[in-house]
Amino acid sequence: MMNENELLRVLKEHGQEHIYKAYEKLDAAGKEKLAAQVDKIDWSIVSMAGHGEVSMERGKLEPLSALEVSEIEAGRAKYEETGLKAIQAGKVGAVLLAGGQGTRLGSDGPKGKYNIGLTKDIYIFERLIRNLLDVTDKAGCFVPLYIMTSDKNDAETIAFFEEKDYFGYPKDFVKFFKQEMAPSVDFNGKLYMESADSLSLSPNGNGGWFYSMSVTGVLKDVKARGIEWLNIFAVDNVLQRIADPVFVGATLDSGCVSGAKVVRKADPNEKIGVLCLEDGKPSIVEYYEMTDEIINSREENGQLSYNFGVILNYLFRVDKLEEILNEKMPVHVVEKKIPYINESGALVKPDAPNGYKFELLVLDMIHLLDNCLSYEVVRDYEFAPIKNKTGVDSVESAQALLQKNGVEL
């Protein structure tokens, strides 16, 4: 732990003396807490503030075709058999990325606690576990499930699973781990405080999941169980198939070291990241990085060239993830509304973006690997993201899609 002299030196060096002023007012426990947070800061990331979105120079982009639904259907029996064998051999684990809060849904708790039922209680977490049970019922064995939480929601998430008896999933097959946190800064790069003894910290984006598994020790469990593949998925898509044996089998059959579930774009301008090749390696180009030329380019058959959008459901080979564990991933600098305490100690909740958060994105992991199977799924059966309360990608739209798939709400 850094002593007071070191703390002052580090904060002065990075122009953050206001944090030392806050530190001086604290009792011993508060000082220890704040100093520990400062000690963990990666200053190279904080220094990126104020440079806008630090745009990575993109390499040569080319379209990447997908294994299309018709091809998957033709090979379904073979793929499913291969995938089920891998699951039954204990080679497949699942990782639920659940570090976020339900703020945009009007809820302060973990997003997965949100109730999407209409006539009865049905929680997002419950729906995801039910989807996983569909697979484990068929395989006749359970898939180890690792749930990534954050400092903000860890205790509440674990308590909720305990209270609901893990929604029928065996507790021995579920492990929780906390995501690493990153500081928030104002537009001048000054660190925000969220309380008298704490910096404003937030989860460091979905791309930090494997590193977080490593530093929390959960990766040891993955290795001890002999898991060779991890299927990672986001908390907010209530229709997704988890440890889907057909997807697992198709990825194994392809010889690729990763796989990504994709949907056809609803229209050329849909706000969705697109799987492509960059300098010959798999990559994902975000919708805001795409030129009009890329958005509208078409193949000879009239289809969009960049047609397949990612839905944050990936399969990764564990040994390949270990190889890239210490490679520096690009950091995305994102403008956000950040609550903070001002110099008089009052909490300020801004109406407009007032600073930056720093995020690692899972899509950047794909580009560090040699290849990726692009695997098409039917949107209405596997893609019902809940980002907003109403409108596009909302609680309402997800409820309608769940009902379309025969789920009683």
C-alpha positions in Angstrom: 0.0 0.0 0.0 1.4 3.4 -0.9 2.2 5.8 2.0 1.0 9.4 2.1 4.2 10.8 0.5 3.9 8.4 -2.4 0.2 9.2 -2.8 0.8 12.9 -2.9 3.7 12.5 -5.4 1.6 10.3 -7.7 -1.4 12.6 -7.6 0.7 15.7 -8.2 2.5 14.0 -11.1 -0.9 13.4 -12.8 -2.5 16.8 -11.9 -4.9 15.2 -9.4 -4.2 17.2 -6.3 -7.9 17.6 -5.6 -8.0 13.9 -4.6 -5.3 14.5 -2.0 -7.4 17.3 -0.5 -10.3 14.9 -0.2 -7.9 12.3 1.3 -6.7 14.6 4.0 -10.3 15.0 5.4 -10.8 11.2 5.9 -10.4 8.9 8.9 -7.8 6.1 8.8 -10.2 3.6 7.2 -11.3 6.1 4.5 -7.7 7.0 3.8 -6.8 3.4 3.3 -9.7 2.8 1.0 -9.0 5.8 -1.2 -5.3 5.2 -1.4 -5.9 1.6 -2.4 -8.1 2.8 -5.3 -5.5 5.3 -6.5 -2.8 2.6 -6.3 -4.7 0.5 -8.8 -5.1 3.2 -11.5 -3.6 2.7 -14.9 -2.5 6.3 -15.6 -1.8 5.5 -19.3 -5.6 5.0 -19.7 -6.5 8.2 -17.8 -4.1 10.2 -19.9 -6.3 9.4 -23.0 -9.1 11.6 -21.7 -9.6 14.8 -23.7 -8.4 13.2 -27.0 -12.0 12.3 -27.9 -12.6 8.7 -29.0 -9.0 7.7 -29.6 -9.6 6.3 -33.0 -7.6 3.2 -33.8 -6.2 3.3 -37.3 -8.2 0.6 -39.1 -6.5 -1.8 -41.4 -7.8 -3.0 -44.7 -11.4 -4.1 -44.2 -13.1 -6.9 -46.2 -16.4 -8.6 -45.8 -16.5 -11.9 -43.9 -19.2 -14.4 -45.0 -21.1 -16.4 -42.5 -22.2 -20.0 -42.1 -25.8 -19.2 -43.1 -29.0 -20.5 -41.6 -29.7 -22.8 -44.6 -26.2 -24.4 -44.3 -26.6 -24.8 -40.5 -29.9 -26.5 -41.0 -28.4 -28.9 -43.5 -25.7 -29.9 -41.1 -27.7 -29.5 -37.9 -27.7 -33.2 -36.8 -24.0 -33.6 -37.3 -23.2 -30.2 -35.5 -25.5 -31.0 -32.6 -24.0 -34.4 -32.0 -20.5 -33.0 -32.0 -21.5 -30.2 -29.7 -23.4 -32.5 -27.2 -20.4 -34.8 -27.0 -18.1 -31.8 -26.1 -20.6 -30.7 -23.5 -21.0 -34.2 -22.1 -17.2 -34.5 -21.9 -17.1 -31.3 -19.7 -15.2 -29.2 -22.3 -17.7 -26.3 -22.5 -18.3 -23.6 -19.9 -20.5 -20.5 -20.1 -19.7 -16.9 -18.9 -22.5 -14.5 -18.2 -21.5 -10.8 -18.4 -23.7 -9.2 -15.8 -21.6 -6.3 -14.4 -24.1 -3.6 -15.3 -27.1 -1.9 -13.6 -30.6 -1.5 -14.9 -30.3 2.3 -14.8 -31.8 2.8 -18.3 -34.7 0.6 -17.3 -35.4 2.8 -14.2 -33.9 0.3 -11.8 -30.9 0.7 -9.5 -30.3 -3.0 -9.1 -28.4 -5.5 -11.3 -29.9 -5.6 -14.8 -30.5 -9.3 -14.5 -32.9 -8.7 -11.5 -35.3 -6.8 -13.7 -38.8 -8.3 -13.9 -40.1 -8.8 -17.4 -43.2 -10.8 -16.5 -46.7 -9.6 -17.4 -48.9 -11.9 -15.4 -46.2 -13.4 -13.1 -42.7 -12.6 -12.0 -40.1 -13.5 -14.6 -36.6 -12.0 -14.1 -34.0 -11.6 -16.8 -31.6 -13.9 -14.9 -34.3 -16.5 -14.6 -35.0 -16.5 -18.4 -31.3 -17.0 -19.1 -31.0 -19.9 -16.7 -34.1 -21.4 -18.3 -32.4 -21.1 -21.7 -29.3 -22.9 -20.4 -31.4 -25.6 -18.8 -32.9 -26.4 -22.2 -29.4 -27.4 -23.3 -28.4 -29.2 -20.1 -31.7 -31.2 -20.1 -30.8 -32.4 -23.6 -27.1 -33.1 -22.8 -27.9 -34.9 -19.5 -25.3 -33.0 -17.6 -24.7 -29.4 -16.4 -22.5 -26.7 -17.9 -20.3 -24.8 -15.5 -21.6 -21.2 -15.4 -19.4 -18.2 -14.4 -21.2 -15.0 -13.7 -19.2 -11.7 -13.9 -20.5 -9.1 -11.5 -19.0 -5.7 -10.6 -18.3 -3.9 -7.3 -21.6 -2.1 -7.9 -23.8 -5.2 -8.0 -21.9 -8.2 -6.7 -23.5 -8.6 -3.3 -27.0 -8.0 -4.6 -26.5 -10.4 -7.5 -25.3 -13.3 -5.3 -28.1 -12.6 -2.7 -30.7 -12.7 -5.5 -29.4 -16.0 -6.8 -29.4 -17.4 -3.3 -32.9 -16.1 -2.6 -34.2 -17.7 -5.8 -32.4 -21.0 -5.2 -30.4 -20.4 -8.4 -33.6 -20.7 -10.5 -33.2 -24.5 -10.3 -29.6 -24.6 -11.5 -27.2 -26.6 -9.2 -25.2 -24.2 -7.1 -22.0 -26.3 -7.4 -21.9 -25.4 -11.1 -22.1 -21.6 -10.6 -19.3 -19.3 -9.6 -19.3 -15.5 -9.4 -16.3 -13.2 -10.1 -15.9 -9.5 -10.1 -15.0 -7.4 -13.1 -12.1 -5.0 -12.8 -13.1 -1.3 -12.4 -11.8 1.8 -14.2 -11.9 5.4 -13.0 -14.1 8.1 -14.5 -12.8 11.6 -15.3 -14.2 15.0 -16.3 -13.5 16.5 -19.8 -10.2 17.8 -18.5 -9.0 14.4 -17.3 -9.6 15.2 -13.5 -10.7 12.1 -11.5 -14.3 12.2 -10.2 -15.2 11.2 -6.6 -18.5 9.4 -6.1 -18.4 9.7 -2.2 -16.1 11.2 0.4 -13.8 8.2 0.5 -14.2 6.7 -3.0 -13.3 7.6 -6.6 -16.0 7.2 -9.2 -15.3 3.8 -10.5 -17.2 1.8 -13.1 -16.9 -1.7 -14.7 -14.1 -1.6 -17.4 -16.3 -2.8 -20.3 -17.1 -6.3 -21.5 -13.7 -6.9 -23.0 -12.0 -7.3 -19.6 -13.9 -10.5 -18.7 -11.1 -13.0 -19.3 -8.5 -10.9 -17.5 -10.9 -10.6 -14.6 -11.4 -14.4 -14.5 -7.6 -14.7 -14.3 -7.0 -12.1 -11.5 -9.9 -13.3 -9.4 -8.7 -16.9 -9.5 -11.8 -18.3 -11.2 -9.7 -19.3 -14.2 -8.2 -22.0 -11.9 -11.6 -23.6 -11.7 -11.9 -23.5 -15.5 -8.6 -25.3 -15.8 -9.3 -27.8 -13.0 -12.5 -28.8 -14.7 -10.8 -29.3 -18.0 -12.9 -26.8 -19.8 -11.6 -26.0 -23.3 -14.2 -23.7 -24.7 -16.0 -20.7 -23.0 -19.3 -19.4 -24.4 -19.7 -15.7 -23.3 -23.0 -13.9 -23.5 -24.5 -10.6 -22.4 -27.2 -10.4 -19.7 -29.6 -8.4 -21.7 -30.5 -10.8 -24.6 -33.3 -12.9 -23.1 -33.8 -15.1 -26.2 -30.2 -16.3 -26.6 -29.2 -19.9 -26.6 -26.3 -20.6 -24.2 -23.8 -23.4 -24.7 -25.8 -24.1 -27.8 -24.6 -27.5 -29.0 -25.2 -26.7 -32.7 -23.1 -23.6 -32.4 -20.4 -25.5 -30.4 -20.4 -28.3 -32.9 -20.2 -26.0 -36.0 -17.3 -24.1 -34.4 -15.4 -27.3 -33.6 -16.1 -28.6 -37.1 -14.8 -25.4 -38.7 -11.4 -25.7 -37.0 -11.7 -22.1 -35.9 -10.5 -20.9 -32.5 -13.5 -18.7 -31.9 -17.1 -18.3 -33.1 -19.6 -15.4 -33.1 -23.3 -15.6 -33.4 -24.5 -13.0 -35.9 -27.8 -11.8 -37.4 -28.5 -10.3 -40.7 -28.8 -6.5 -40.5 -32.4 -5.3 -40.4 -31.4 -2.4 -42.7 -28.0 -1.0 -43.9 -28.0 1.7 -41.1 -28.8 -0.6 -38.2 -26.7 0.4 -35.2 -24.9 -2.9 -34.8 -21.2 -4.0 -35.0 -20.4 -6.0 -38.1 -18.1 -9.0 -38.3 -15.5 -8.6 -41.0 -11.9 -9.2 -41.9 -9.2 -6.6 -41.1 -5.8 -7.1 -42.6 -6.9 -10.7 -43.2 -7.9 -11.4 -39.5 -11.4 -11.5 -38.0 -12.5 -8.1 -36.7 -15.6 -6.2 -35.8 -16.3 -2.7 -37.2 -18.6 -0.7 -35.0 -21.6 1.0 -36.7 -20.2 4.5 -35.9 -16.9 3.6 -37.6 -18.5 2.6 -40.9 -18.3 4.8 -44.0 -21.3 5.2 -46.3 -19.3 3.2 -48.8 -19.0 0.3 -46.4 -22.6 0.5 -45.2 -24.0 0.4 -48.7 -21.6 -1.9 -50.6 -23.3 -5.0 -52.0 -22.2 -8.4 -53.4 -23.1 -9.6 -56.9 -26.2 -11.3 -55.5 -27.5 -7.9 -54.2 -26.9 -8.7 -50.5 -25.1 -6.2 -48.3 -21.4 -7.0 -48.2 -21.2 -6.1 -44.5 -24.4 -7.9 -43.6 -23.8 -9.8 -40.4 -24.1 -8.0 -37.0 -22.7 -9.4 -33.8 -25.1 -10.1 -30.9 -22.5 -10.6 -28.1 -22.6 -14.3 -28.0 -19.1 -15.7 -28.6 -17.3 -19.0 -28.2 -13.6 -18.9 -27.4 -10.9 -21.6 -27.1 -9.4 -21.2 -23.6 -5.8 -22.0 -24.6 -5.9 -19.2 -27.2 -7.3 -16.7 -24.8 -4.4 -17.5 -22.4 -2.0 -16.7 -25.2 -3.5 -13.2 -25.7 -4.1 -12.5 -22.0 -1.3 -10.0 -21.6 -1.7 -8.3 -25.0 -2.7 -4.7 -24.8 -6.2 -4.2 -25.9 -7.4 -0.9 -27.3 -9.2 1.3 -24.8 -12.4 3.0 -25.8 -13.0 6.5 -24.4 -16.7 7.0 -24.0 -18.6 10.2 -23.1 -21.0 9.5 -20.2 -23.2 11.2 -17.6 -21.2 10.6 -14.4 -22.7 11.3 -11.0 -20.1 12.9 -8.7 -19.6 14.8 -5.4 -18.5 18.4 -5.8 -16.0 20.2 -3.5 -18.7 21.0 -0.9 -19.6 17.3 -0.8 -22.9 17.5 -2.5 -23.9 14.7 -5.0 -24.4 16.1 -8.5 -26.4 14.0 -11.0 -25.8 15.6 -14.5 -28.4 15.8 -17.2 -25.8 15.7 -20.0 -22.5 13.9 -20.5 -19.9 15.5 -18.2 -16.9 13.2 -18.6 -15.3 10.0 -19.8 -15.4 6.4 -18.9 -12.8 3.9 -20.2 -13.9 0.6 -21.6 -12.4 -2.6 -23.1 -14.7 -4.3 -25.6 -14.9 -8.0 -26.3 -15.1 -7.3 -30.0 -11.4 -6.3 -29.8 -10.5 -9.8 -28.5 -11.7 -11.3 -31.8 -9.1 -9.4 -33.7 -6.3 -10.8 -31.6 -7.2 -14.4 -32.7 -6.4 -16.1 -35.9 -9.9 -16.9 -37.1 -13.6 -16.8 -36.2 -16.6 -18.7 -37.4 -19.4 -16.3 -38.3 -22.6 -18.2 -37.4 -25.9 -16.9 -38.5 -29.0 -17.1 -36.2 -32.5 -16.1 -36.9 -33.1 -12.7 -35.3 -36.7 -13.4 -34.0 -35.6 -16.6 -32.3 -32.3 -15.6 -30.7 -32.1 -11.8 -30.4 -34.2 -9.9 -28.0 -31.9 -7.4 -26.3 -33.3 -5.2 -23.5 -31.5 -1.8 -23.7 -34.4 0.6 -23.1 -37.7 0.7 -21.3 -39.8 1.3 -24.4 -39.2 1.5 -28.2 -36.4 -0.3 -30.1 -34.5 -3.0 -28.2 -36.7 -2.5 -25.2 -38.6 -4.5 -22.4 -41.7 -4.2 -24.6 -40.0 -5.5 -27.8 -38.4 -8.4 -25.9 -41.7 -9.4 -24.3 -43.3 -9.5 -27.7 -40.5 -11.8 -29.0 -40.6 -14.0 -26.0 -44.4 -14.5 -26.6 -43.7 -15.2 -30.3 -41.4 -18.0 -29.1 -44.1 -19.5 -26.9 -42.8 -18.2 -23.5 -45.6 -17.4 -21.1 -45.2 -14.0 -19.4 
